[in-house]
Amino acid sequence: MSVILVTGSYDHEIRFWEAWSGICSRTIARSGESGESRSLFSTPCERLLAAAIHKKLYIYEIASASSTPLICLDAHTMNVTSVSFHSEGKWLVTGSEDGTIRIWDLRSTQVHRTYDNGAPVNDVCVHPNQGELISCDQASCIKQWDLSENLCSHELTPAGDVPIRSVSLASDGSCLVAGNNKAWLYASKVEVSRDSL
């Protein structure tokens, strides 16, 4: 199987590219719809593609030739800025400029939980233990959310008042790296609140 890259743009199209040849192998045209594809994410098994477009999240089947999304998730009131999938693709989490983090059950397409982050969310990821989330925001905070306790268990503010734009975790969940607007990177050990969901 060849390596595929997926891009979204201001022309309202999502394109699948063969990485080694640079050939566009598929295009999803979104005619009549406003908003560029702000963020694209695939499930760990690479079966589904999530496209964050304005306030909505569209889920496409990667292997399908159809331009019609399988699911449209719509509950945020401002731009969806980040998406992260559960390891088995059963649920996903979104972050938004509306200051909320939402957990969606993909089997029912309903919001399962909503967390009030208190500031616009720039990035969110699912911890490898599948029982915690890590988010970062416009208020310079990095937060660790415990899904079993349903609360923010830890909060860091490493950059003063400079927004944190991106956060990523090591594959074993032991360390996180975050970056801000001023090209500063922060690395920190992650305290594990619990083992799994």
Kinemage of the C-alpha trace (Angstrom):
@kinemage 1
@onewidth
@group {chain A} dominant
@subgroup {mainchain}
@vectorlist {calphas} color= white
{ca met a 1} P 0.000 0.000 0.000
{ca ser a 2} L 1.368 3.407 -0.893
{ca val a 3} L 1.739 6.319 1.513
{ca ile a 4} L -1.152 8.765 1.164
{ca leu a 5} L -1.176 12.416 2.218
{ca val a 6} L -4.438 14.298 2.636
{ca thr a 7} L -4.739 18.060 2.232
{ca gly a 8} L -7.520 20.579 2.716
{ca ser a 9} L -7.554 24.110 1.401
{ca tyr a 10} L -9.412 27.355 0.839
{ca asp a 11} L -10.762 26.016 -2.466
{ca his a 12} L -13.173 23.802 -0.440
{ca glu a 13} L -11.629 20.546 -1.648
{ca ile a 14} L -9.983 17.697 0.197
{ca arg a 15} L -7.327 15.904 -1.845
{ca phe a 16} L -5.648 12.522 -1.385
{ca trp a 17} L -2.084 12.382 -2.745
{ca glu a 18} L 0.280 9.519 -3.435
{ca ala a 19} L 3.254 10.715 -1.407
{ca trp a 20} L 6.046 9.336 -3.580
{ca ser a 21} L 4.678 10.349 -6.985
{ca gly a 22} L 2.818 13.544 -6.063
{ca ile a 23} L -0.229 12.344 -8.005
{ca cys a 24} L -3.654 13.347 -6.709
{ca ser a 25} L -5.562 10.069 -6.462
{ca arg a 26} L -8.889 11.378 -5.130
{ca thr a 27} L -10.704 14.672 -4.584
{ca ile a 28} L -13.646 15.347 -2.315
{ca ala a 29} L -15.356 18.429 -3.702
{ca arg a 30} L -17.548 20.307 -1.259
{ca ser a 31} L -19.540 22.553 -3.574
{ca gly a 32} L -22.076 24.926 -2.094
{ca glu a 33} L -20.575 24.778 1.376
{ca ser a 34} L -18.726 27.610 3.079
{ca gly a 35} L -15.563 27.185 5.106
{ca glu a 36} L -12.142 25.786 4.356
{ca ser a 37} L -10.888 22.466 5.691
{ca arg a 38} L -9.093 23.709 8.801
{ca ser a 39} L -7.881 20.379 10.169
{ca leu a 40} L -7.717 16.813 8.886
{ca phe a 41} L -7.228 13.705 11.026
{ca ser a 42} L -7.436 9.979 10.408
{ca thr a 43} L -8.280 7.127 12.744
{ca pro a 44} L -5.289 5.093 13.959
{ca cys a 45} L -6.410 2.234 11.670
{ca glu a 46} L -6.644 4.754 8.769
{ca arg a 47} L -10.247 3.777 7.977
{ca leu a 48} L -11.877 7.152 8.643
{ca leu a 49} L -10.917 10.748 7.905
{ca ala a 50} L -12.237 13.649 9.986
{ca ala a 51} L -12.362 17.073 8.344
{ca ala a 52} L -12.932 20.079 10.603
{ca ile a 53} L -14.796 22.654 8.523
{ca his a 54} L -15.933 25.769 10.371
{ca lys a 55} L -18.228 24.643 13.255
{ca lys a 56} L -18.752 21.111 11.927
{ca leu a 57} L -16.817 17.892 11.695
{ca tyr a 58} L -17.298 15.657 8.676
{ca ile a 59} L -16.298 11.989 8.802
{ca tyr a 60} L -15.380 10.307 5.500
{ca glu a 61} L -14.505 6.707 4.744
{ca ile a 62} L -10.968 6.771 3.340
{ca ala a 63} L -11.383 3.697 1.075
{ca ser a 64} L -14.655 4.956 -0.417
{ca ala a 65} L -14.884 6.877 -3.680
{ca ser a 66} L -17.894 8.807 -2.356
{ca ser a 67} L -17.669 12.537 -1.653
{ca thr a 68} L -20.575 12.262 0.783
{ca pro a 69} L -19.573 12.167 4.452
{ca leu a 70} L -20.645 9.188 6.554
{ca ile a 71} L -21.362 11.483 9.500
{ca cys a 72} L -21.644 15.203 10.180
{ca leu a 73} L -21.058 16.228 13.799
{ca asp a 74} L -22.448 19.648 14.629
{ca ala a 75} L -22.529 21.102 18.156
{ca his a 76} L -19.716 23.654 18.379
{ca thr a 77} L -20.607 27.337 18.062
{ca met a 78} L -17.235 28.430 16.614
{ca asn a 79} L -14.448 26.851 14.513
{ca val a 80} L -13.373 23.292 15.323
{ca thr a 81} L -9.602 23.527 15.776
{ca ser a 82} L -8.580 20.011 16.725
{ca val a 83} L -9.674 16.380 16.511
{ca ser a 84} L -8.258 13.236 18.057
{ca phe a 85} L -9.568 9.679 17.733
{ca his a 86} L -9.858 6.903 20.297
{ca ser a 87} L -7.368 4.130 19.426
{ca glu a 88} L -10.129 1.863 18.100
{ca gly a 89} L -12.086 4.666 16.417
{ca lys a 90} L -15.179 4.246 18.630
{ca trp a 91} L -15.177 7.854 19.804
{ca leu a 92} L -13.349 11.073 19.113
{ca val a 93} L -12.687 14.356 20.830
{ca thr a 94} L -12.887 17.854 19.348
{ca gly a 95} L -11.571 21.191 20.555
{ca ser a 96} L -12.990 24.507 19.420
{ca glu a 97} L -12.586 28.256 19.497
{ca asp a 98} L -15.850 28.253 21.486
{ca gly a 99} L -13.818 27.121 24.524
{ca thr a 100} L -15.245 23.618 24.705
{ca ile a 101} L -13.865 20.121 24.360
{ca arg a 102} L -16.451 17.580 23.221
{ca ile a 103} L -16.331 13.798 23.230
{ca trp a 104} L -18.407 12.243 20.445
{ca asp a 105} L -19.660 8.661 20.307
{ca leu a 106} L -19.257 7.665 16.661
{ca arg a 107} L -21.764 4.835 16.997
{ca ser a 108} L -24.595 7.222 17.914
{ca thr a 109} L -23.087 10.464 16.472
{ca gln a 110} L -24.068 12.239 19.694
{ca val a 111} L -22.004 14.363 22.064
{ca his a 112} L -21.167 12.111 24.994
{ca arg a 113} L -19.506 14.779 27.179
{ca thr a 114} L -18.637 18.457 27.028
{ca tyr a 115} L -15.864 20.117 29.025
{ca asp a 116} L -15.690 23.886 29.488
{ca asn a 117} L -12.047 24.734 28.910
{ca gly a 118} L -12.552 28.419 29.777
{ca ala a 119} L -10.593 29.654 26.730
{ca pro a 120} L -10.463 28.843 23.001
{ca val a 121} L -8.930 25.386 22.491
{ca asn a 122} L -6.043 25.182 20.011
{ca asp a 123} L -5.239 21.475 20.228
{ca val a 124} L -6.392 18.344 22.043
{ca cys a 125} L -5.147 14.756 21.976
{ca val a 126} L -6.175 11.465 23.526
{ca his a 127} L -3.614 10.063 25.969
{ca pro a 128} L -2.364 6.589 24.952
{ca asn a 129} L -4.093 5.153 28.063
{ca gln a 130} L -7.397 6.238 26.401
{ca gly a 131} L -8.622 7.582 29.745
{ca glu a 132} L -7.231 11.107 29.628
{ca leu a 133} L -7.065 14.061 27.280
{ca ile a 134} L -4.359 16.709 26.960
{ca ser a 135} L -5.371 20.132 25.635
{ca cys a 136} L -3.762 23.515 25.051
{ca asp a 137} L -5.385 26.883 24.558
{ca gln a 138} L -5.292 30.612 23.848
{ca ala a 139} L -4.902 31.363 27.580
{ca ser a 140} L -1.446 29.690 27.591
{ca cys a 141} L -2.644 26.614 29.478
{ca ile a 142} L -1.915 22.944 28.994
{ca lys a 143} L -4.559 20.845 30.714
{ca gln a 144} L -4.850 17.176 31.552
{ca trp a 145} L -8.455 15.926 31.662
{ca asp a 146} L -9.334 12.753 33.586
{ca leu a 147} L -12.229 11.070 31.785
{ca ser a 148} L -13.198 8.767 34.659
{ca glu a 149} L -13.369 11.617 37.179
{ca asn a 150} L -14.810 13.977 34.554
{ca leu a 151} L -12.510 16.870 35.496
{ca cys a 152} L -9.303 18.756 34.762
{ca ser a 153} L -6.720 16.970 36.923
{ca his a 154} L -3.621 19.076 36.104
{ca glu a 155} L -2.923 22.462 34.590
{ca leu a 156} L 0.362 24.020 33.418
{ca thr a 157} L 1.026 27.567 32.228
{ca pro a 158} L 4.596 27.369 30.901
{ca ala a 159} L 4.568 30.423 28.621
{ca gly a 160} L 3.062 33.222 30.675
{ca asp a 161} L 0.469 34.874 28.458
{ca val a 162} L 1.614 33.425 25.098
{ca pro a 163} L -0.982 31.021 23.601
{ca ile a 164} L 0.035 27.365 23.339
{ca arg a 165} L -0.717 26.252 19.763
{ca ser a 166} L 0.072 22.556 19.672
{ca val a 167} L 0.502 19.626 22.042
{ca ser a 168} L 1.691 16.080 21.388
{ca leu a 169} L 2.339 13.039 23.561
{ca ala a 170} L 4.990 10.337 23.430
{ca ser a 171} L 3.549 7.001 22.293
{ca asp a 172} L 3.872 5.634 25.845
{ca gly a 173} L 2.262 8.768 27.316
{ca ser a 174} L 5.235 9.572 29.531
{ca cys a 175} L 6.136 12.959 28.036
{ca leu a 176} L 4.369 15.804 26.287
{ca val a 177} L 5.751 18.483 24.013
{ca ala a 178} L 3.938 21.750 23.383
{ca gly a 179} L 4.726 24.733 21.174
{ca asn a 180} L 3.650 28.368 21.213
{ca asn a 181} L 3.484 31.413 18.900
{ca lys a 182} L 7.058 32.442 19.679
{ca ala a 183} L 8.562 29.132 18.484
{ca trp a 184} L 9.230 27.951 22.019
{ca leu a 185} L 8.879 24.241 22.737
{ca tyr a 186} L 8.071 22.896 26.180
{ca ala a 187} L 8.609 19.324 27.303
{ca ser a 188} L 7.183 17.868 30.501
{ca lys a 189} L 6.661 14.531 32.183
{ca val a 190} L 3.012 13.544 32.310
{ca glu a 191} L 1.443 12.500 35.599
{ca val a 192} L -0.867 9.586 35.016
{ca ser a 193} L -4.117 9.881 36.938
{ca arg a 194} L -5.192 6.323 36.125
{ca asp a 195} L -4.404 3.435 33.813
{ca ser a 196} L -7.320 3.329 31.408
{ca leu a 197} L -11.028 3.919 30.875
